[in-house]
Amino acid sequence: MILVFGGTTEGRKTVKELEEAGEKYYYSTKTGEQDVSLRHGIRVDGGMDENGIRDFCAAHGIRLIVDATHPFAALLHRNVIAAALSLDIPAIRFERLYPPRTDDIIWCDEISSIRQVLRHLPESVGCRVLCTLGVKSIAQIKPLEEDGYQVFYRILPRESSRRLALRQGADAKHLIDYQEGGDEATLLKRLRPHIILMKESGESGGFTQKVRAAKDMGIRVIAVRRPPTDKHFITVNGEHGLRRMVEKLLPGFYPLHSGLTTGTCATAAAVAAWRMLYGERPRHVPVILPNGETIQVDVCCGDGYAAVTKVAGDDPDVTDGLEIRATVEKSTHFQVKGGAGVGRFTLPGFDYPVGEPAINKAPREMMRRNISDEVCITISIPKGEETARRTFNPRLGIKGGISVIGVSGIVKPFSEEAFVESIRKCMVVAKASGAGQVVINSGAKSEKFVKRMYPSLPPQAFVEYGNYIGATIEIAHELSIPHVTLGVMMGKAVKLAAGHLDTHSRRTTMDKGFIKAMVEETGCGPQLTESVEHITLAREIWQLLPEPFLSLFCDIVIKKCLSYCQPLLPDGQLTIILISEEGKIYTTGT
């Protein structure tokens, strides 16, 4: 049993991760005003002190606490740790991602010291100040008005926040509602403050956006440093690390456990080998994942190399248990090479040209992000060539070993039944968001592109279908969702156009004959039609066909996809958008 303290973006991320387990947990917020949909979670509203937390945990059999509250909720952090220590249960702090501190910001340790800081800036007396420190800070900031400053207070658009602001003496004309996801520059251009006061609220708190907008307009930034994290917390700073820690502390909570991609394993081995250059022999190393969060990965240091044993969790992966090695040497520039057991591209259509090691773009970027020196990294996999014979690599023209891949860095395992059930949970939450439209997509890459098309939709309205396109649309019909937008990339689109509603590679592969027939329909001529025979991956079509034949081909693909998908949503509107590798959108609809 888990107790979560939320009310933040991190709280929402925690809910998303825990809901996938299908197990009961508790979600606590002080005011109960956060809009978050729970299926298995039980909502608990109202503040708790140390005794309240301890009593609640004892009464409900809590075995793990997750503190996903605001970084400045210092009193609650202390109460959580005190209660956890007295009950001898672990407490996870879901911390935010923070940009590096820079000298062009005036930093304070406490809100109470801001007035003194301003007194050392005599040229600022009488200027306009925008306070974004939160409604509870108004009483501490209001004395600036006595010093001649014109202070505006940005608060949450809640009646309770407005009442609290007025009780602290704020002028109603100086209250500005915070618009979540709003453009910081628009507010600053309208108000034209000389100084902005903010907390070090992290990336999810919009800190970077606020600072950037202020700097662009020459506005002085004064920021209050976040309180330090208590050493007794087990700290994570992202959803992947949270899930991995829950799996470790409560092994039975998730029916299936996550694993690491080959890309993350290779990166961890490279980081350890790099540290060996400086005399270290670490047993575990931090790895920054593509989403910016950091996880710890166990490593083993050998004679001149470091290694990581691939752990796939409960995902049925033939690479599970493989040893992935890295050696690192000083170099004049950063480079990544493939050693024994790492495959090589022998056909075009991948991230890198023929002859390059089959180490994809995301793992290479992870290594570059995690290693600051100019080095040459060589990745080798002792049993890679043998293992590759049991993969699709030979068919794809990757020879000599396995691929080092992974977009997110984490492998989330699901049986088909569990995966579809997780989609159902997400669709229920998406409907509950009240958006009226759900955008389904295959994963992180396609979701990034479709979110640009629908910036006003809440995060809950975007649902990943993985490979289960048909099942996801059927769930939308069962839930009476009126409008579904399906975002799909070329590899899955050509399978869907052929009637394969489950696009997993275990069930269907790219049909070149079918693709040739669709290319022929564009009227592009026999030479381009026959060139389909030479493609390895469907995404090569983006470069193969020139306009206007490419647009005609996309229209044909989308219409064929609609012919199979629309009957699954007989009472709703279905829009299909075809997404290129660079994020260009082709669409048509009913």
C-alpha positions as CSV (number, residue, x, y, z in Angstrom):
1,M,0.0,0.0,0.0
2,I,1.3,3.4,-1.0
3,L,0.5,6.9,0.2
4,V,1.2,9.7,-2.3
5,F,1.4,13.4,-1.4
6,G,0.7,15.2,-4.6
7,G,-1.0,18.3,-5.9
8,T,1.7,19.0,-8.5
9,T,2.9,18.0,-12.0
10,E,5.0,15.3,-10.3
11,G,1.9,14.2,-8.5
12,R,0.2,13.6,-11.8
13,K,3.2,11.7,-13.1
14,T,3.1,9.5,-10.0
15,V,-0.6,8.8,-10.6
16,K,0.1,7.8,-14.2
17,E,2.8,5.4,-13.1
18,L,1.0,3.8,-10.2
19,E,-2.3,3.4,-12.2
20,E,-0.5,1.0,-14.5
21,A,-0.1,-1.5,-11.7
22,G,-3.8,-1.8,-11.2
23,E,-3.4,-1.8,-7.4
24,K,-5.0,0.3,-4.7
25,Y,-3.1,3.4,-3.4
26,Y,-3.9,6.7,-1.7
27,Y,-3.4,10.2,-3.2
28,S,-3.4,13.1,-0.8
29,T,-3.6,16.8,-1.5
30,K,-4.1,19.6,1.0
31,T,-7.0,21.4,-0.7
32,G,-8.5,18.7,-2.9
33,E,-8.6,21.2,-5.8
34,Q,-6.1,19.5,-8.2
35,D,-7.8,18.1,-11.3
36,V,-6.6,14.5,-11.4
37,S,-8.5,11.4,-12.4
38,L,-8.0,8.3,-10.3
39,R,-9.1,4.8,-11.2
40,H,-7.4,2.7,-8.6
41,G,-6.2,5.5,-6.4
42,I,-8.3,6.7,-3.5
43,R,-8.4,10.4,-2.9
44,V,-7.5,11.9,0.5
45,D,-8.1,15.6,0.9
46,G,-6.9,17.9,3.8
47,G,-3.6,18.6,5.3
48,M,-1.7,16.2,7.6
49,D,0.8,17.0,10.2
50,E,3.4,14.4,11.4
51,N,0.9,12.7,13.8
52,G,-1.7,12.7,11.1
53,I,0.6,11.0,8.6
54,R,1.7,8.5,11.1
55,D,-1.8,7.7,12.2
56,F,-3.0,7.4,8.5
57,C,-0.1,5.1,7.6
58,A,-0.7,2.8,10.6
59,A,-4.5,2.6,10.0
60,H,-4.2,1.8,6.3
61,G,-1.2,-0.4,6.2
62,I,1.0,2.0,4.3
63,R,4.4,0.5,3.4
64,L,5.8,3.3,1.2
65,I,5.3,7.1,1.1
66,V,5.9,9.1,-2.1
67,D,6.3,12.8,-1.6
68,A,5.6,14.5,-4.9
69,T,4.6,17.9,-3.5
70,H,6.0,21.3,-4.3
71,P,9.8,21.7,-3.6
72,F,9.0,24.6,-1.2
73,A,6.6,22.5,1.0
74,A,9.4,22.3,3.5
75,L,7.1,21.6,6.5
76,L,5.4,18.7,4.8
77,H,8.7,17.2,3.7
78,R,9.9,17.3,7.4
79,N,6.6,15.7,8.6
80,V,6.8,12.9,5.9
81,I,10.4,12.0,6.9
82,A,9.6,12.1,10.6
83,A,6.6,9.9,10.2
84,A,8.4,7.5,7.9
85,L,11.4,7.2,10.3
86,S,9.2,6.5,13.3
87,L,7.3,3.8,11.4
88,D,10.4,2.4,9.7
89,I,9.0,2.7,6.2
90,P,10.8,4.1,3.1
91,A,9.9,7.5,1.7
92,I,10.6,8.5,-1.9
93,R,11.0,12.2,-2.8
94,F,9.9,12.8,-6.4
95,E,12.1,15.8,-7.1
96,R,11.9,18.1,-10.1
97,L,14.4,18.7,-12.8
98,Y,16.3,21.9,-12.3
99,P,18.4,24.0,-14.7
100,P,21.9,25.0,-13.6
101,R,22.0,28.1,-11.4
102,T,23.5,31.1,-13.3
103,D,25.1,34.3,-12.0
104,D,22.8,36.6,-14.0
105,I,20.0,35.8,-11.4
106,I,20.1,37.3,-7.9
107,W,19.7,34.4,-5.6
108,C,18.2,34.4,-2.0
109,D,17.9,31.7,0.6
110,E,14.7,33.0,2.1
111,I,11.7,35.1,0.9
112,S,12.3,37.3,4.0
113,S,15.7,38.4,2.6
114,I,14.3,39.9,-0.6
115,R,13.5,43.2,0.9
116,Q,17.1,43.5,2.1
117,V,18.4,42.6,-1.4
118,L,16.3,45.3,-3.0
119,R,17.7,47.9,-0.6
120,H,21.1,47.2,-2.2
121,L,19.6,48.1,-5.6
122,P,18.8,51.8,-5.2
123,E,18.0,52.2,-8.8
124,S,15.0,49.9,-8.4
125,V,13.1,51.9,-5.8
126,G,9.6,52.7,-7.0
127,C,9.6,50.3,-9.8
128,R,7.0,47.7,-10.7
129,V,7.6,44.2,-9.2
130,L,5.8,41.0,-10.3
131,C,5.7,38.4,-7.5
132,T,5.3,34.8,-8.6
133,L,6.2,33.3,-5.2
134,G,2.7,32.0,-4.4
135,V,-0.3,33.4,-2.5
136,K,1.1,32.5,0.9
137,S,4.1,34.8,0.4
138,I,2.0,38.0,0.0
139,A,2.3,38.9,3.7
140,Q,6.1,38.7,3.5
141,I,6.3,40.7,0.2
142,K,3.7,43.3,0.9
143,P,6.1,45.5,3.0
144,L,7.8,46.3,-0.3
145,E,4.8,48.5,-1.1
146,E,5.8,50.6,2.0
147,D,9.2,51.1,0.3
148,G,7.5,52.6,-2.7
149,Y,7.4,49.5,-5.0
150,Q,4.3,48.8,-7.1
151,V,3.8,45.1,-6.5
152,F,1.6,42.7,-8.5
153,Y,0.9,39.2,-7.3
154,R,0.3,36.2,-9.6
155,I,-1.9,33.6,-7.9
156,L,-3.7,30.4,-8.8
157,P,-7.1,31.1,-10.4
158,R,-9.0,29.7,-7.4
159,E,-11.5,31.5,-5.2
160,S,-9.7,30.2,-2.1
161,S,-6.4,31.7,-3.4
162,R,-8.1,35.1,-4.0
163,R,-9.7,35.1,-0.6
164,L,-6.3,34.3,1.0
165,A,-4.6,37.1,-1.0
166,L,-7.2,39.7,0.1
167,R,-6.9,38.6,3.7
168,Q,-3.2,39.4,3.5
169,G,-4.0,42.9,2.4
170,A,-3.4,42.6,-1.4
171,D,-5.2,45.0,-3.6
172,A,-7.6,43.1,-5.8
173,K,-6.5,45.3,-8.8
174,H,-3.0,43.9,-8.3
175,L,-3.9,40.2,-8.4
176,I,-3.1,38.3,-11.6
177,D,-4.5,34.8,-12.3
178,Y,-1.9,32.2,-13.2
179,Q,-2.7,30.5,-16.5
180,E,-1.3,27.0,-16.7
181,G,0.6,26.6,-19.9
182,G,0.2,30.2,-20.7
183,D,2.8,32.3,-22.5
184,E,5.1,34.0,-20.0
185,A,6.2,36.7,-22.5
186,T,2.6,37.8,-23.0
187,L,2.1,38.6,-19.4
188,L,5.4,40.4,-19.1
189,K,4.8,42.5,-22.1
190,R,1.4,43.5,-20.7
191,L,2.6,44.3,-17.2
192,R,6.1,45.5,-18.0
193,P,7.6,44.9,-14.6
194,H,11.2,46.0,-13.8
195,I,11.7,43.1,-11.4
196,I,10.3,39.6,-11.2
197,L,10.4,37.5,-8.0
198,M,10.2,33.8,-8.4
199,K,11.0,30.5,-6.7
200,E,13.5,28.0,-8.0
201,S,10.5,25.9,-9.0
202,G,12.2,23.7,-11.6
203,E,11.4,22.8,-15.2
204,S,7.8,21.6,-14.4
205,G,7.2,24.9,-12.5
206,G,8.0,26.9,-15.6
207,F,11.2,28.4,-14.1
208,T,13.3,28.3,-17.3
209,Q,10.4,29.8,-19.4
210,K,9.9,32.6,-16.9
211,V,13.6,33.4,-16.7
212,R,14.1,33.3,-20.5
213,A,11.1,35.6,-21.0
214,A,12.3,38.1,-18.3
215,K,15.9,38.2,-19.7
216,D,14.6,38.8,-23.3
217,M,12.8,41.9,-21.9
218,G,15.7,43.1,-19.7
219,I,13.8,42.3,-16.5
220,R,15.8,41.7,-13.4
221,V,15.2,38.2,-11.9
222,I,15.4,37.6,-8.1
223,A,15.0,33.9,-7.2
224,V,14.6,32.0,-4.0
225,R,16.7,28.9,-3.8
226,R,14.8,25.6,-3.2
227,P,15.2,24.0,0.2
228,P,17.7,21.1,0.3
229,T,16.3,17.6,0.1
230,D,16.4,15.6,3.4
231,K,19.1,12.9,3.3
232,H,16.6,10.3,4.5
233,F,14.6,10.5,1.4
234,I,15.2,8.1,-1.5
235,T,15.3,10.7,-4.3
236,V,14.2,10.2,-7.9
237,N,13.6,12.9,-10.5
238,G,11.4,11.3,-13.1
239,E,8.7,8.7,-13.7
240,H,11.0,6.0,-14.8
241,G,13.2,6.2,-11.7
242,L,10.0,6.3,-9.6
243,R,8.7,3.1,-11.1
244,R,12.0,1.4,-10.7
245,M,12.2,2.4,-7.1
246,V,8.7,1.2,-6.3
247,E,9.5,-2.1,-8.0
248,K,12.6,-2.4,-5.8
249,L,10.9,-1.5,-2.5
250,L,7.5,-3.1,-3.1
251,P,8.2,-6.0,-5.6
252,G,4.6,-7.2,-5.6
253,F,3.0,-3.9,-6.5
254,Y,3.5,-4.2,-10.2
255,P,2.6,-7.5,-11.8
256,L,5.4,-7.0,-14.4
257,H,8.7,-5.2,-13.8
258,S,10.5,-2.8,-16.1
259,G,14.0,-3.1,-17.5
260,L,16.7,-1.1,-19.3
261,T,17.2,-0.7,-23.0
262,T,20.5,-1.8,-24.6
263,G,21.2,1.9,-25.1
264,T,21.0,2.7,-21.4
265,C,23.2,-0.3,-20.6
266,A,25.8,0.8,-23.1
267,T,25.7,4.4,-21.8
268,A,26.1,3.2,-18.2
269,A,29.1,1.0,-19.2
270,A,30.6,4.0,-21.1
271,V,30.2,6.3,-18.1
272,A,31.9,3.8,-15.8
273,A,34.7,3.2,-18.3
274,W,35.2,7.0,-18.6
275,R,35.4,7.3,-14.8
276,M,38.0,4.5,-14.8
277,L,40.3,6.9,-16.8
278,Y,40.4,9.0,-13.7
279,G,41.2,6.1,-11.3
280,E,37.6,5.3,-10.2
281,R,36.1,1.8,-10.2
282,P,32.4,2.5,-9.5
283,R,29.8,-0.1,-8.6
284,H,27.0,2.0,-10.0
285,V,26.8,5.2,-12.0
286,P,24.1,7.9,-12.7
287,V,22.7,7.9,-16.2
288,I,20.7,10.8,-17.6
289,L,17.9,9.5,-19.7
290,P,16.5,11.2,-22.8
291,N,13.7,12.8,-20.8
292,G,16.3,14.5,-18.6
293,E,15.8,12.4,-15.4
294,T,18.7,10.5,-13.8
295,I,18.7,6.9,-12.7
296,Q,21.3,4.8,-11.1
297,V,22.6,1.7,-13.0
298,D,24.8,-1.1,-11.5
299,V,28.1,-1.6,-13.3
300,C,31.1,-3.9,-13.1
301,C,34.6,-2.8,-13.8
302,G,37.0,-5.2,-15.5
303,D,40.5,-5.1,-16.9
304,G,40.3,-1.9,-19.0
305,Y,36.6,-2.1,-19.6
306,A,33.3,-1.6,-17.7
307,A,30.2,-3.7,-18.2
308,V,26.5,-3.8,-17.5
309,T,24.3,-6.9,-17.5
310,K,21.2,-6.2,-19.5
311,V,18.1,-6.6,-17.4
312,A,14.9,-6.6,-19.4
313,G,12.6,-7.0,-16.5
314,D,9.6,-9.0,-17.4
315,D,9.7,-8.0,-21.1
316,P,10.2,-11.1,-23.4
317,D,13.6,-9.9,-24.8
318,V,16.3,-12.1,-26.2
319,T,18.9,-9.6,-25.0
320,D,18.0,-10.2,-21.3
321,G,21.2,-11.2,-19.4
322,L,23.6,-10.1,-22.1
323,E,26.8,-8.4,-21.0
324,I,27.3,-5.0,-22.6
325,R,30.9,-3.7,-22.4
326,A,32.5,-0.3,-23.0
327,T,36.1,0.9,-23.3
328,V,36.9,4.6,-23.4
329,E,40.0,6.4,-24.6
330,K,40.9,10.0,-24.8
331,S,40.4,11.4,-28.3
332,T,40.4,14.7,-30.3
333,H,36.7,14.5,-30.8
334,F,33.7,12.6,-29.4
335,Q,33.0,9.3,-31.3
336,V,31.2,6.0,-30.7
337,K,32.5,2.8,-32.3
338,G,31.1,-0.7,-32.4
339,G,33.2,-3.7,-31.3
340,A,32.5,-7.4,-31.4
341,G,28.9,-8.4,-31.1
342,V,27.5,-5.0,-32.2
343,G,25.8,-5.3,-35.6
344,R,26.6,-3.1,-38.6
345,F,24.2,-1.5,-41.1
346,T,24.4,-3.1,-44.5
347,L,21.3,-1.5,-46.0
348,P,20.2,2.2,-46.1
349,G,17.3,3.6,-44.2
350,F,18.6,3.8,-40.7
351,D,19.9,6.7,-38.5
352,Y,23.4,6.2,-39.8
353,P,24.9,5.2,-43.2
354,V,25.8,1.7,-44.4
355,G,28.9,0.4,-42.6
356,E,28.3,2.3,-39.4
357,P,27.7,0.2,-36.1
358,A,24.1,-0.4,-35.3
359,I,24.1,2.0,-32.4
360,N,21.1,4.2,-32.9
361,K,20.8,8.0,-32.5
362,A,19.2,8.0,-29.0
363,P,21.9,5.9,-27.3
364,R,24.7,8.0,-29.0
365,E,23.1,11.2,-27.8
366,M,22.7,9.7,-24.3
367,M,26.5,8.9,-24.2
368,R,27.3,12.4,-25.4
369,R,25.0,13.9,-22.8
370,N,26.5,11.8,-20.0
371,I,30.2,12.1,-20.9
372,S,31.7,15.6,-21.0
373,D,35.1,14.8,-22.3
374,E,36.2,14.3,-25.9
375,V,36.6,10.5,-26.0
376,C,36.3,7.5,-28.2
377,I,33.8,4.9,-26.9
378,T,33.8,1.4,-28.1
379,I,30.8,-0.8,-27.3
380,S,31.1,-4.5,-27.5
381,I,28.7,-7.4,-26.7
382,P,30.5,-10.7,-26.2
383,K,27.5,-12.9,-27.2
384,G,25.9,-10.3,-29.5
385,E,26.4,-12.1,-32.8
386,E,24.9,-15.4,-31.5
387,T,21.9,-13.6,-30.0
388,A,21.3,-11.5,-33.1
389,R,20.3,-14.7,-35.0
390,R,17.2,-14.8,-32.9
391,T,16.1,-11.3,-33.8
392,F,14.9,-9.5,-36.9
393,N,18.3,-7.9,-37.4
394,P,19.4,-10.2,-40.3
395,R,16.2,-9.5,-42.2
396,L,16.7,-5.8,-41.7
397,G,20.3,-6.0,-43.0
398,I,22.0,-5.5,-39.6
399,K,24.8,-8.1,-39.6
400,G,27.4,-9.2,-37.1
401,G,25.5,-8.6,-33.9
402,I,22.6,-6.9,-32.1
403,S,21.5,-3.3,-32.2
404,V,22.0,-0.8,-29.4
405,I,18.7,0.9,-29.3
406,G,16.1,2.6,-27.0
407,V,14.3,5.9,-27.3
408,S,13.2,6.3,-23.7
409,G,16.0,4.3,-22.1
410,I,13.5,2.2,-20.2
411,V,11.6,-1.0,-21.2
412,K,8.1,-1.2,-19.8
413,P,6.9,-4.8,-20.0
414,F,3.3,-5.7,-20.6
415,S,1.5,-8.8,-21.6
416,E,-1.0,-8.2,-24.3
417,E,-3.9,-8.3,-21.9
418,A,-2.2,-6.0,-19.4
419,F,-1.1,-3.6,-22.1
420,V,-4.7,-3.3,-23.5
421,E,-6.0,-2.9,-20.0
422,S,-3.5,-0.1,-19.3
423,I,-4.7,1.6,-22.5
424,R,-8.3,1.3,-21.2
425,K,-7.3,3.0,-18.0
426,C,-5.7,5.8,-19.9
427,M,-8.7,6.2,-22.1
428,V,-11.0,6.4,-19.1
429,V,-8.8,9.2,-17.7
430,A,-8.7,10.9,-21.1
431,K,-12.5,11.0,-21.3
432,A,-12.7,12.2,-17.7
433,S,-10.5,15.2,-18.6
434,G,-13.5,16.6,-20.4
435,A,-11.5,17.5,-23.5
436,G,-14.0,15.8,-25.9
437,Q,-11.2,14.6,-28.0
438,V,-8.6,11.9,-27.5
439,V,-5.3,11.8,-29.5
440,I,-3.9,8.3,-29.7
441,N,-0.3,7.8,-30.8
442,S,2.3,5.0,-30.9
443,G,4.9,6.4,-28.4
444,A,7.0,9.3,-27.2
445,K,8.3,10.4,-30.6
446,S,4.9,10.6,-32.4
447,E,3.3,12.1,-29.2
448,K,5.8,15.0,-29.3
449,F,4.7,15.9,-32.8
450,V,0.9,15.6,-32.3
451,K,1.0,17.6,-29.1
452,R,2.2,20.6,-31.2
453,M,-1.0,20.3,-33.2
454,Y,-3.3,20.3,-30.2
455,P,-1.6,22.7,-27.6
456,S,-4.9,23.4,-25.8
457,L,-5.6,19.7,-25.0
458,P,-4.7,18.5,-21.4
459,P,-1.9,15.9,-21.1
460,Q,-4.5,13.3,-20.2
461,A,-6.0,13.5,-23.7
462,F,-2.9,11.9,-25.3
463,V,-2.8,8.1,-25.0
464,E,-0.2,5.7,-26.3
465,Y,-1.5,2.6,-28.2
466,G,1.8,0.9,-28.7
467,N,0.8,-1.5,-31.5
468,Y,-2.8,-2.1,-30.4
469,I,-4.5,0.4,-32.8
470,G,-7.7,-1.6,-33.3
471,A,-8.2,-2.4,-29.6
472,T,-7.6,1.3,-28.7
473,I,-10.3,2.5,-31.1
474,E,-12.7,-0.1,-29.9
475,I,-12.2,1.1,-26.4
476,A,-12.9,4.6,-27.6
477,H,-16.2,3.4,-29.0
478,E,-17.1,1.5,-25.8
479,L,-16.5,4.7,-23.8
480,S,-18.5,6.8,-26.3
481,I,-15.6,9.2,-27.0
482,P,-16.9,11.5,-29.7
483,H,-13.6,12.4,-31.5
484,V,-10.5,10.3,-31.9
485,T,-7.3,11.5,-33.7
486,L,-4.9,8.7,-34.6
487,G,-1.3,9.7,-35.0
488,V,0.7,7.1,-36.9
489,M,4.2,7.0,-38.4
490,M,4.9,5.3,-41.8
491,G,6.1,1.9,-40.4
492,K,2.9,1.2,-38.7
493,A,0.7,3.1,-41.2
494,V,1.6,0.7,-44.1
495,K,0.7,-2.3,-41.9
496,L,-2.5,-0.7,-40.8
497,A,-3.4,0.2,-44.4
498,A,-3.2,-3.5,-45.2
499,G,-5.7,-4.3,-42.5
500,H,-3.4,-5.2,-39.6
501,L,-5.0,-3.6,-36.6
502,D,-2.2,-5.0,-34.4
503,T,1.1,-3.8,-35.9
504,H,3.5,-5.7,-33.7
505,S,6.4,-7.2,-35.6
506,R,5.7,-10.6,-34.1
507,R,2.4,-10.7,-36.1
508,T,3.1,-8.7,-39.2
509,T,6.0,-7.4,-41.3
510,M,6.3,-4.8,-44.0
511,D,4.6,-6.0,-47.2
512,K,6.6,-4.5,-50.1
513,G,4.2,-5.8,-52.7
514,F,1.3,-4.0,-51.0
515,I,3.4,-0.8,-50.8
516,K,4.3,-1.1,-54.5
517,A,0.7,-1.3,-55.3
518,M,-0.1,1.9,-53.4
519,V,2.9,3.7,-55.0
520,E,1.6,2.6,-58.4
521,E,-1.7,4.2,-57.6
522,T,0.0,7.6,-57.4
523,G,0.8,7.4,-61.1
524,C,4.5,8.0,-60.5
525,G,5.7,5.6,-63.1
526,P,7.4,2.2,-63.1
527,Q,10.9,3.3,-62.1
528,L,9.8,4.8,-58.7
529,T,7.4,1.9,-58.2
530,E,10.1,-0.7,-58.7
531,S,12.4,1.2,-56.3
532,V,10.3,0.0,-53.4
533,E,12.0,-3.3,-53.8
534,H,15.2,-1.8,-52.5
535,I,13.9,-0.2,-49.3
536,T,14.6,-1.8,-45.9
537,L,12.3,0.3,-43.7
538,A,9.0,1.9,-44.6
539,R,10.2,5.3,-43.5
540,E,12.5,5.4,-46.5
541,I,9.4,6.3,-48.5
542,W,9.7,9.8,-47.2
543,Q,12.9,10.2,-49.3
544,L,11.9,7.9,-52.1
545,L,8.9,9.7,-53.4
546,P,9.1,13.3,-54.6
547,E,6.1,15.7,-54.4
548,P,3.3,15.6,-55.5
549,F,3.5,11.8,-55.5
550,L,4.4,11.7,-51.8
551,S,1.3,13.6,-50.9
552,L,-0.8,11.3,-53.1
553,F,0.7,8.3,-51.5
554,C,0.0,9.6,-48.0
555,D,-3.6,10.2,-49.0
556,I,-3.9,6.7,-50.3
557,V,-2.4,5.2,-47.1
558,I,-4.6,7.3,-44.8
559,K,-7.8,6.4,-46.7
560,K,-7.0,2.7,-46.5
561,C,-6.3,3.0,-42.8
562,L,-9.6,4.8,-42.4
563,S,-11.4,2.0,-44.2
564,Y,-10.4,-0.4,-41.5
565,C,-10.5,1.9,-38.5
566,Q,-13.6,3.9,-39.0
567,P,-16.0,0.9,-38.6
568,L,-14.5,0.4,-35.1
569,L,-15.8,3.9,-34.2
570,P,-19.2,3.9,-35.8
571,D,-20.7,6.7,-33.7
572,G,-17.6,9.0,-33.5
573,Q,-15.4,11.1,-35.7
574,L,-12.0,9.6,-36.6
575,T,-9.1,11.7,-37.9
576,I,-5.9,10.0,-39.0
577,I,-2.7,12.0,-39.3
578,L,0.4,10.5,-40.9
579,I,3.7,11.8,-39.3
580,S,7.1,12.0,-41.0
581,E,10.3,11.4,-39.1
582,E,10.8,15.2,-39.0
583,G,7.3,15.8,-37.7
584,K,5.6,16.9,-40.9
585,I,1.9,16.1,-40.9
586,Y,-0.3,14.7,-43.6
587,T,-4.0,14.3,-42.8
588,T,-7.5,13.6,-44.1
589,G,-10.6,12.6,-42.2
590,T,-14.2,11.7,-42.2
